[in-house]
Amino acid sequence: MAKLGFAMCVKSSIPLHHTPSSCSNSGSGAAITRRKSLIFTTSFLTTYFHWHQNQNQNRNLSTPPPAIAQQSDDLDQEETRVVQIFQETSSSVVYIKDIELAEIPKTSSGKNIGEDEDDNAKVEGTGSGFIWDKFGHIVTNYHVVSKLATDTSGLQRCKVYLVDSGGKRITREGKIVGFDPDYDLAVLKVDAVGSELKPVTISTSSALQVGQSCFAIGNPYGYENTLTTGVISGLGREIPSPNGRAIRGAIQTDAAINAGNSGGPLINSYGHVIGVNTATFTRRGSGMSSGVNFAIPIDTALRVVPTLIVYGIPYANRY
């Protein structure tokens, strides 16, 4: 535009011998030149204004407003909290695999099925559990180990994959200590000699409120150490036990619980166990969770589990 403006000024110049009228025309030419110069200057300022505005917008995009920055910080803190909960709790969760041997081992002093699975063994099912104490007691659902609990052939075995407090992955054979079908609870025991186990931290389910955050850790479909998140959706629900009796006071949650999650812990925002993941309501024919899932309250487990560890039978069957 500068070159064009300069050319217009040259064309507007006149010879000195022009008449006064020609001089008047020269004044008009000068006015035109001033107007075009003004237009040029205005266009330049407008261009500069838009460029400056765009620079400010780019600067604003690169630096989010304080409210957005604060929201981002809060999100980071929330994510960090969930990551910490998983890291602190996942080592207390075990993966349980039910297997059926092709034949009864000839001697009990042979291979430990927990360390070297028979090549011909058939996997009957998988589930989850959690370390109850440092002595190697594992809490799970009865329906996860029901075949082992009722085995009369001697072919059923339970393989438990777990991590010690040092992060070392170990595999042990789980032995049935006790079970209570009425509450769908069972206790296994693994040989903890030479390994320091990390038990879960037990909370209480009596003070739970609908809307609280909760987390489920387990092994759905064999995918180990899977974390799902949700809230307490309802309290005091009633679900059926494996023997058909009603389990009252169940916790309802929308944290995903699928096949393989059974027996794993439902934990609160502190990483403390508040329930034992047990069942999910599935859409007919789909086999997939509908978001309506249930856990046995930890207060129920606190009444049942110690009796199973000490006596091997439910409290109600002792008399």
N, C-alpha and C positions, 0 to 999 in steps of 0.2 A: 504494500500500500504506500510506502514511502516513495518508491520509485514512481508510481502512478501520480502521486501528488506533485512530485517535482516536475514531471512532464507537463502537467496541466499549467503550472506556473510559467514555464517557458513559452507555451503556446499563447499565454495571455499577454506577453510583452508586445509593444507597438513601436514603430519608427518615430523619431523626433519631429518629422515634418508633418505629422498628422494634424488635422484641424482640431479646434477646441472640442468640437463634437466627438472627434475621435478620442480626445482626452477624457471626455465624459464616459465614452465606452470603456476606456482604460480603467476608469474608477469602478465601473460595473464588473470588469474582469477581476480587479483586485478584490472586490466584495465576494465574487464567486470563489476566488482562491481562498479567502478567509473562511467562507462557509464550508468549503471542502476540507480545509485544514481542521476546522472545528469538528466536522463529521469524522475525520480521521482520528483526531484526538479522542473524541467521545468513544469511537469504536475501540481504540486502544485501551482506554480506561475500562470499558465494558469487558473486554477480553481479560484484562488483568484482574478485574473483580471476580469473574467466574473462575479463573485459575486459582485465586487466593481462597475462594469459597470451597473449591474442590480439595485444595490442600488441607483446609480445616476439617472437611468431612472425612478425608482419609486419616487424618490425625485422630479424629474422634472414633473412627472404626477400630484403629489400632489400640486405643486406650478406652476400655469400656467404662461407662458411667459407674460411680461408686456403688449404686444399688446392685447392678449386675455383678460387679467384682465381689461384693459381699456375698451374693447368692452363690457365686462360683466357689468361694472359700468355704461356705457352709456345706456345699455338695462334696467338696474334697474331704472335709472333716467326717461327713456321714460315711463316705466310701471307706475312709481309713478305719473307722470304727468297725465296720462290717468285716473288713480284711483281718483286723486284729482278732475279732471274735472267732473267725474261722481258723486262723493260725493257732490260737490257744486251745481250741477244742477238738480239732480234727484228729489229732494224734490219740485221742481217747476213744475214737470211733473205730469199730472193727468191721471187717468184711467176712461174712459167713457163707461157706459153700457146703451144701449137703451133697454127699456122694454115696453111691452104692458100689461096693466092691464086687468084682466078678467072682471071687472066691474068698473064703475065710483064710486069713493068714495062718500058716502052719505053726508059727511061734510068735508070742507076744514080744519077744526080744529082737524081732526082725526090724524092718524099716518102719519108721514113724510115718504114718500116712499124712501127718501134718507137714512133713518136710519133703517127702518124695511120693507124690500121688501115684497110685497104681495106674499104669497106662490103660488098663482095661476098665477102670472105674467109670461109672456113669454119673454125670452131674444131675441131681434130682431137683435142685433149686438153689437160690441164693437169697441172702438177706443181710441185715445189719444188726449191730449190737453196740454196746459201749462198756468200757472198763469200769466196774463198780468199785473195786478196791485194788490195792497193790499186791494182793495174794493171787490174782489172776481170775477172779470171778467176773463173768461177762453176763450182762443182762440183755435179753432179747425177747421177742414174742414167742409164745408157745407154738404158734402155727409155722414159724420158721424152722423149728427143730422137731416137729411132731413125729416125723418118721423115725428119727433117732430115738425119741422118747418112748415110742411104742414098738421098737424093733425087737423081734424075737428070733430073727435069722442070724444075727451077728454080722451082717454085711453092711449095715449103715454106719457111716462115719461123718464126722463134722470137721471141716477144715476151717481154721480161723486165721485170717491174715490181719496182723496188727503192727503197730509201730511202738517201739519203746521210747522212754523219755529222752533218749539221745538221738532220736530220729532214725534209728536202725529198723529196717523192715524185717519182721520175723514171721514165721508160719508155725502154728501149733495145732495139734489135734484137740478139739474141744470135747470134754466129757460132761455128760448130763449130771448136774447136781440135784436139781429139783425142778418141778414145773407145776403150774396151776392153770388148767384150761379155763376155769371160770373167769379169770381175769386176763387170759391170753398172755401170761408171763412165764418165762423160763430162765434158769440160771445155768450157764456153762462154766467150766473151769479149765484153764489152760496152765500148762507147766511154766511158771514164771521164774524158775531158778536160773540165775545168771542174767536176768533181764529186769530192769527197773521200769515198771509200768506207770503210766500216768492216768490215774482215775479221774472221772468227771467230777465237777463240783455240783452238788445237789442243791436245788433251791426248794421252793414250796409252790404248790399250785393253788393254795387256798386263797391267795390274795390277787389272783389274776383278774384282769379287766378286759372286756371286749375293746379292741382297738390297739392293744399293746403289740409292739413288733415282736416277731418270733422267727426262728430260723430252724430249718431241718437239715441235718447232715446224714447222708447215707450212701447207698450204692445202687441207685435205680438202674435196672436192666444190666447190672454188672459194671456200671461206670462208677469206679471207686471215688470216695471223698467228694461227692457232689453236694453243693450247697444250694438250697432254695430259700427264698425269703417270703414273708407274708405278715399277716396280723392274726391275732386271736379273733376269730369270727363269731364264736359262740361258746357258751359254757353250759355245763350240766346236761350234755347230750346223752342219748342212750344208743348203744351199738351192740350188735350180737357178738357173743364170744364163740370160739370154735365148737363148743359143745351145745350151743343154742341158747344158753342163758344170757341175760342182759347184763352188759357192763354199763353201769350208771356213772354219771359225772364226767363223761368224756369231754375232751377239749376239741372244739372245731376250729380249723385253721384253713386259710387259703394258700399257705405255703405248700408247694407241690409235693405230694407223697405218691410215689408210684411203686410198681412191683420191684422189690429189692430194697426199698426204703424201710420196710417193716423191721421193727426192733431197734431202729436208730433213735437218737435223742432229738427231742424238740427243745430248743434252748431259748432263753430270753436275751435281752440286750446286754446282759453282763456275761453271757457265755455259760450260764448255769442251767442245768437240766430242769425242765418243768413238765416234761411228759415223755412217753414212749410212743413213737409213731407206729400206728397200727393198721389203719384202714383208709380207703378212699371210696367215695361214691362215684361210680363210673356210669357213663351213658351206655344204655343197653347196646351190646354188640360192638362197642368201640374199644373197650378195655383201657381207655385213657381216663385220667383224672379229670373231673369236672370242676375242680376248685373247691370241692367240699370234702375235706380230709379230717381225719380224727386221730387223736393221741390219747393214751391212757394217762391220767393225771399222775404226776410223780408222787403225790401223797399216797395214792393207792399202791404204787410200787414200794414205797417205804414201809408199808404194812406187810406186804407179801414177801418181798425179796429176802429180808433177814431170816424169816422162818424157813424159806426154801434152802438157804445156805446152811442153817443149823440142823434142820430136821429132814430136809429133802422132800417134804410133803407140805401141802397147804395147811395153814393153821386150822381150818375147819375140819380137816381129816385127822387131826391129832387126837380127838376124843370120840 
